[in-house]
Amino acid sequence: MEKFAVVMTPDSGQRIVDGHPVLKRLPKKIALACLPYLSAQKTGIIMDNDYHAELGCLIDVPGFFSGWDELDDEGRYKTINGIVRLLNRLKTRILCFPLCHRYLRAEEINLLEDCGILMLDGFHHRLAGMLLAWKQLLVIMKNDIPRFSIGVWGADNDTGRIWTEALAGNVNDMCIGGLEYRDLEQLADTVLKTTGLACQVTNKPEICLGGKNIVIIAEPVSIPVSKCRPLLQFHSVRDHYYFEDYYSVTAADIQNTYYIEMGWMASPKDLDIAYELDPWEELGVLEGLFYAVSRVYREDIINSRITLAQMKRIHTLYEMYPVKLQGLVHSGRRIHFERFRREYFSSLRSRIIFLDK
């Protein structure tokens, strides 16, 4: 089985210092100042406890830790070349980096691929997890909100079409929007014929997203979404990471508003990893495992356009291994469904008391 490498999310730099034979002996300030001069390095391993086999490894890229966006082209190339050298030493070509679009330009990703590295961004699993999560959230809130109002922006691309097709059979009020009006009309006709749902069609994001309970962002949009309670916003743009890029979020907006980045999928219990992983690192490990062990998954994500049928095949693989949905990831925070239930209905009770007064 081919091994894989997962890029860890940059932290304060202490993780690298603690694992470095020289830096850990230096004063902290001096050690951290040395980080920009280090190349990519192996931080830990991912072990299969059942078979006592090394499946892959965790790597850190010090160049990403500070000043990366201000670095000149030569400095960025040096860092990327360091990644290539490390992967060659590790004898792996599979790099799992869910945040690659945040740190790397398109031409830099192409450069890595030209060097024989297969870049996996975890998007298939991120989308598959969100599709599972919204169904569970629908079950939790159905007694409070019998009729959900849903907007899908970017329904004219593959990701938005998947969301539209997945939602159509379960809701009765949906607006689909995007820039290609003819494609939207064709999708609306298909949905009407297959499910009987008549979707509103628009190329204006304020109409598509305004006043909706569930908002799907499958294409970047620059307008703020008018607030509705509750607001579940599923961020499904592949090459963008920050919600703050598109929305101005104030403290008053946070209550009962969920900016959902992915479904929280439980990591397989038979893995031994030295570090506690954040959600993006867990996503990278999940991507690496599925690519390494499943021929069906490899062929699916490399040779096919992303489709709802493809998502359903990934869900089937989750059941086989098994990998279970635990909750959702909201603005970087893991929330178990039971915790969501408590938070949601606590907020609901507060609103009812306020209205009664």
C-alpha positions in Angstrom: 0.0 0.0 0.0 1.3 3.4 -1.0 2.0 5.8 1.9 0.8 9.3 2.1 1.8 12.6 3.8 -0.5 15.1 5.5 0.5 18.8 5.8 -0.3 20.0 9.3 -1.9 23.3 10.0 0.6 26.0 11.0 0.6 26.7 14.7 2.8 29.1 16.8 5.9 27.1 15.7 6.3 25.4 19.0 5.5 22.0 17.5 8.5 22.2 15.2 10.8 23.5 17.9 9.8 20.7 20.3 10.6 18.1 17.7 13.9 19.6 16.5 17.1 18.1 18.0 18.8 21.5 18.1 16.0 24.2 18.3 14.5 22.6 21.4 17.7 23.4 23.3 17.7 27.1 22.4 15.8 29.9 24.1 12.3 30.0 22.7 12.6 33.4 21.1 15.7 32.4 19.2 14.3 29.0 18.2 11.2 30.6 16.7 13.2 33.1 14.8 15.0 30.2 13.1 11.8 28.7 11.7 11.8 30.7 8.3 15.2 29.1 7.5 14.0 25.5 7.9 12.8 23.3 5.1 9.8 21.0 5.2 10.2 18.2 7.7 8.5 15.1 9.0 6.7 15.7 12.3 5.1 12.3 13.1 3.8 9.1 11.7 0.3 7.6 11.2 0.2 4.0 12.3 -2.3 1.2 11.9 -2.5 -0.4 15.4 -4.1 -3.6 14.1 -1.3 -4.5 11.6 1.5 -2.4 13.3 2.1 -0.8 9.9 3.1 2.8 9.0 0.4 4.2 6.7 1.7 7.7 6.3 3.2 10.7 8.1 2.5 14.2 9.2 4.7 17.0 7.8 5.3 20.6 8.8 6.2 23.4 6.3 7.9 26.2 8.3 7.6 28.6 5.4 3.8 28.7 5.9 4.1 29.8 9.5 4.7 33.5 9.2 5.1 36.0 6.3 4.1 33.5 3.6 1.9 35.9 1.7 4.6 38.6 1.7 7.3 36.2 0.5 8.8 36.8 -2.9 8.6 34.2 -5.7 12.1 33.0 -5.1 11.3 32.4 -1.4 8.1 30.6 -2.2 9.8 28.4 -4.8 12.4 27.5 -2.2 9.7 26.3 0.2 7.9 24.3 -2.4 11.1 22.7 -3.6 11.7 21.7 0.0 8.4 19.9 0.0 9.4 18.0 -3.1 12.8 17.0 -1.6 11.1 15.8 1.6 8.5 13.7 -0.2 11.3 12.2 -2.3 13.2 11.2 0.8 10.0 9.7 2.3 9.4 7.9 -1.0 5.8 9.0 -1.3 4.1 11.0 -4.0 0.7 11.5 -2.3 0.3 14.8 -0.5 -2.9 15.4 1.4 -3.3 19.2 2.0 -6.9 20.3 2.5 -5.7 24.0 2.9 -3.6 24.0 -0.2 -5.8 26.6 -1.9 -5.3 28.9 1.0 -1.5 28.7 0.9 -0.6 27.8 -2.7 -1.3 29.6 -6.0 -2.6 27.5 -8.9 0.7 27.6 -10.6 2.5 26.4 -7.5 0.1 23.4 -7.2 0.8 22.7 -10.9 4.6 22.8 -10.1 4.2 20.2 -7.4 2.2 18.0 -9.8 4.8 18.4 -12.5 7.3 17.0 -10.0 5.2 13.8 -9.8 3.3 14.7 -6.6 -0.4 13.9 -6.4 -2.1 16.8 -4.5 -5.3 15.8 -2.7 -7.3 18.6 -1.1 -10.0 16.6 0.7 -12.8 18.4 -1.0 -14.7 15.2 -1.9 -14.8 14.2 1.7 -15.6 17.7 2.9 -18.6 17.8 0.5 -19.7 14.3 1.3 -19.6 15.1 5.1 -21.7 18.3 4.6 -24.3 16.4 2.7 -24.6 13.9 5.6 -24.6 16.7 8.2 -27.5 18.8 6.7 -29.8 15.7 6.7 -29.1 15.2 10.4 -29.6 18.9 11.1 -32.9 18.7 9.2 -34.1 15.9 11.5 -33.1 17.9 14.7 -35.0 21.1 13.6 -37.9 19.7 11.7 -40.4 20.1 14.6 -39.4 23.7 15.1 -39.2 24.7 11.4 -41.6 22.5 9.3 -40.9 24.5 6.1 -37.3 25.3 5.4 -36.4 28.1 3.0 -33.2 27.3 1.1 -30.9 29.2 -1.3 -28.2 27.6 -3.4 -25.8 30.0 -5.0 -23.6 28.5 -7.7 -26.1 26.0 -8.8 -24.7 26.4 -12.3 -21.5 24.5 -11.3 -20.9 20.9 -10.3 -21.0 21.5 -6.6 -24.1 23.6 -6.6 -25.9 21.0 -8.8 -25.0 18.3 -6.3 -26.5 20.3 -3.5 -29.6 21.1 -5.6 -30.2 17.5 -6.5 -29.6 16.3 -2.9 -31.9 18.9 -1.3 -34.7 18.8 -3.9 -36.4 15.6 -2.6 -36.5 16.8 1.0 -37.6 20.5 0.9 -40.5 22.5 -0.5 -39.0 26.0 -0.9 -35.7 26.4 -2.8 -34.1 29.2 -4.9 -31.2 28.4 -7.1 -28.9 31.1 -8.4 -25.7 31.6 -10.4 -24.3 33.5 -13.4 -25.4 31.0 -16.2 -29.1 31.5 -16.3 -29.7 29.0 -19.1 -28.0 26.2 -17.1 -30.1 27.1 -14.0 -33.3 26.9 -16.0 -32.3 23.5 -17.3 -31.5 22.3 -13.8 -34.8 23.7 -12.5 -36.6 21.7 -15.3 -34.8 18.5 -14.3 -35.7 19.0 -10.6 -39.3 19.7 -11.4 -39.6 16.5 -13.6 -37.8 14.2 -11.1 -39.1 15.5 -7.7 -42.0 17.8 -8.5 -40.3 20.8 -6.8 -40.6 24.1 -8.6 -37.4 26.1 -7.9 -37.1 29.8 -8.1 -34.3 30.8 -10.5 -32.3 34.0 -10.3 -28.9 35.5 -11.2 -29.0 37.9 -8.2 -27.3 36.6 -5.1 -29.4 38.9 -2.8 -32.6 37.2 -4.0 -31.1 33.7 -3.9 -29.7 34.0 -0.4 -31.7 36.6 1.4 -33.9 35.5 4.3 -33.1 31.8 3.9 -32.8 29.2 6.7 -30.2 27.2 4.8 -27.7 28.8 2.5 -25.4 26.9 0.2 -22.4 28.8 -1.0 -21.0 26.9 -4.0 -19.6 30.0 -5.8 -17.9 33.0 -4.1 -20.2 35.9 -3.5 -19.4 39.3 -2.1 -22.8 40.4 -0.7 -23.7 39.9 3.0 -26.5 37.4 3.6 -29.6 38.9 5.3 -30.0 37.2 8.6 -32.7 34.6 9.3 -33.0 32.5 12.4 -31.8 29.9 12.3 -29.2 30.3 9.6 -27.2 27.3 8.5 -24.6 28.3 5.9 -22.7 25.5 4.1 -19.5 26.8 2.7 -18.8 24.6 -0.4 -16.4 26.6 -2.5 -13.5 24.4 -3.2 -10.6 26.9 -3.5 -11.7 29.4 -0.7 -11.2 28.9 3.0 -12.3 31.9 5.0 -15.9 32.9 5.5 -14.6 36.3 6.4 -13.7 36.8 2.7 -17.4 37.1 1.9 -19.3 38.0 5.1 -19.0 40.7 7.8 -19.8 38.7 10.9 -20.6 40.6 14.1 -21.1 39.3 17.6 -24.9 39.9 17.2 -24.9 37.6 14.1 -23.3 34.6 15.8 -26.2 33.4 17.9 -28.1 30.6 16.2 -26.0 31.1 13.0 -23.7 28.3 11.9 -21.0 28.7 9.2 -20.5 25.0 8.4 -17.2 24.1 6.9 -17.5 20.3 6.9 -19.2 17.4 8.5 -17.2 16.0 11.5 -16.3 12.5 10.6 -14.9 10.2 13.3 -11.4 9.0 12.6 -10.9 5.3 12.4 -10.2 3.9 15.9 -7.4 1.7 14.8 -5.1 4.7 14.0 -2.2 5.7 16.2 -1.2 9.4 15.7 1.0 11.2 18.2 -0.7 14.6 17.8 -4.2 15.8 18.4 -5.4 16.8 15.0 -7.5 19.8 14.0 -10.5 19.2 11.7 -8.5 20.1 8.5 -5.7 17.7 9.5 -8.3 15.0 10.2 -9.7 15.6 6.7 -6.3 15.1 5.2 -5.8 11.8 7.1 -9.2 10.6 5.9 -8.4 11.5 2.3 -5.0 9.7 2.5 -6.5 6.6 4.0 -9.3 6.3 1.4 -6.9 7.0 -1.5 -4.5 4.4 -0.2 -6.9 1.5 0.5 -9.7 2.0 -2.0 -9.2 1.4 -5.7 -12.9 2.5 -6.3 -12.2 5.8 -4.5 -9.0 6.4 -6.4 -10.6 5.9 -9.8 -13.7 7.9 -8.8 -11.9 11.2 -7.8 -9.3 11.2 -10.5 -11.2 10.2 -13.6 -14.6 11.6 -13.0 -16.4 14.9 -12.6 -17.8 15.4 -9.2 -21.5 14.2 -9.1 -24.2 13.3 -6.5 -23.7 9.6 -7.5 -20.1 10.0 -6.6 -21.0 11.4 -3.2 -23.3 8.4 -2.6 -20.5 6.0 -3.4 -18.3 7.8 -0.8 -21.2 7.4 1.7 -21.3 3.7 0.9 -17.5 3.5 1.6 -18.1 5.2 5.0 -20.5 2.5 5.9 -18.1 -0.3 4.9 -15.0 0.9 6.8 -16.8 2.3 9.0 -16.4 6.1 9.3 -19.3 7.7 11.2 -20.6 11.2 11.2 -20.3 12.8 14.7 -21.4 16.3 14.1 -20.3 19.4 12.2 -17.4 21.8 12.1 -18.5 25.4 12.6 -15.9 28.1 12.1 -13.1 25.7 13.0 -15.0 24.3 16.1 -16.2 20.7 16.3 -19.8 20.5 17.4 -21.4 17.1 18.2 -25.0 16.8 17.1 -26.2 16.5 20.7 -24.4 19.7 21.5 -25.9 21.4 18.5 -29.3 20.2 19.7 -28.8 21.7 23.2 -27.4 25.0 21.8 -30.2 25.3 19.2 -33.1 24.7 21.5 -31.6 26.7 24.3 -31.4 29.7 21.9 -35.0 28.9 20.8 -36.2 29.0 24.4 -34.5 32.3 25.0 -36.2 33.8 21.9 -39.6 32.5 23.1 -39.2 34.0 26.6 -38.1 37.3 25.0 -41.1 37.3 22.7 -43.5 36.5 25.6 -42.2 39.4 27.5 
